[in-house]
Every structure is written in C-alpha cells, then in structure tokens.
Amino acid sequence: MKKVRRTTLTIQTERLVVMSPSRCLYGLCADCGDEVRLLTVDQASILARVNSRQIYHLVEAGELHFIDSECGLLVCFKSLNGSKLTLY
C-alpha cells in the first residue's frame, strides 16, 4: 500500500499602494481648516478598500470632507483617515 503525504500551504498576500508625491494635490479643506492632501474618488476608494459608490455615499452623508473642482470631486485625506473606514 502506498503512503499519501498531505501538505497544507497557506499563502498570505498583501497589497501595496504607492502614490507618487509628485502627483499629490494639496489644498485648504474648509471643514478641517487646514491644508490637507486631496484624493480623487478612485484614490480614496483604493485606500479605503471600498468602491467609489461608497465614497460618494459618505460624501453625501457628510462623513467625508470634499472639494468640488474642475477635475472632479476631491476628498480630504484627513477626513477619510478619521472616518469609520479602515485604510491601508
């Protein structure tokens, strides 16, 4: 009779998000009263591990500070970091 050897492998993955400092936007958040890093909705959704719809929902609910600019909605990083979402 042939012996069967079983091995269990556990693979743990990690996601690395790199945001180039040269492409970061800074601006004055009226709600924070401070100069903060501003994120696009896509950047905010990647950092918070949610879809962009959830970011828009939090903006509408007043949980995230934002600036409506020519290039679209920009989310205040300080408010995103202080929200109930877990960031990378």
ZIFENCOR-V681599 format. One record per residue. N is the residue number from 0. RES is the residue in one letter. PSI is psi in whole degrees, 0 to 359 (NA if undefined). OMEGA is omega as a letter, one per 30 degrees, with the letter a starting at -180 (* if undefined). Layout:
{{N & RES & PSI & OMEGA} {N & RES & PSI & OMEGA}}
This chain:
{{0 & M & 136 & a} {1 & K & 134 & l} {2 & K & 141 & l} {3 & V & 126 & l} {4 & R & 128 & l} {5 & R & 137 & l} {6 & T & 134 & l} {7 & T & 127 & l} {8 & L & 135 & l} {9 & T & 123 & a} {10 & I & 125 & l} {11 & Q & 126 & a} {12 & T & 155 & l} {13 & E & 143 & a} {14 & R & 129 & l} {15 & L & 125 & l} {16 & V & 122 & a} {17 & V & 124 & l} {18 & M & 121 & a} {19 & S & 127 & l} {20 & P & 332 & a} {21 & S & 341 & a} {22 & R & 5 & a} {23 & C & 144 & l} {24 & L & 141 & l} {25 & Y & 146 & l} {26 & G & 174 & l} {27 & L & 120 & l} {28 & C & 118 & a} {29 & A & 327 & a} {30 & D & 321 & l} {31 & C & 332 & a} {32 & G & 31 & a} {33 & D & 159 & l} {34 & E & 124 & a} {35 & V & 164 & l} {36 & R & 134 & l} {37 & L & 136 & a} {38 & L & 146 & l} {39 & T & 166 & l} {40 & V & 321 & l} {41 & D & 316 & l} {42 & Q & 316 & l} {43 & A & 319 & a} {44 & S & 325 & l} {45 & I & 314 & a} {46 & L & 324 & a} {47 & A & 355 & a} {48 & R & 43 & l} {49 & V & 170 & l} {50 & N & 166 & a} {51 & S & 331 & l} {52 & R & 321 & l} {53 & Q & 323 & l} {54 & I & 314 & l} {55 & Y & 321 & l} {56 & H & 317 & l} {57 & L & 326 & l} {58 & V & 314 & l} {59 & E & 327 & l} {60 & A & 353 & l} {61 & G & 12 & a} {62 & E & 340 & l} {63 & L & 139 & l} {64 & H & 150 & a} {65 & F & 163 & l} {66 & I & 129 & l} {67 & D & 111 & a} {68 & S & 180 & l} {69 & E & 327 & a} {70 & C & 7 & l} {71 & G & 192 & a} {72 & L & 130 & l} {73 & L & 131 & a} {74 & V & 138 & l} {75 & C & 122 & a} {76 & F & 323 & a} {77 & K & 318 & l} {78 & S & 327 & l} {79 & L & 318 & l} {80 & N & 328 & l} {81 & G & 0 & a} {82 & S & 178 & l} {83 & K & 356 & l} {84 & L & 149 & l} {85 & T & 123 & a} {86 & L & 157 & l} {87 & Y & NA & *}}
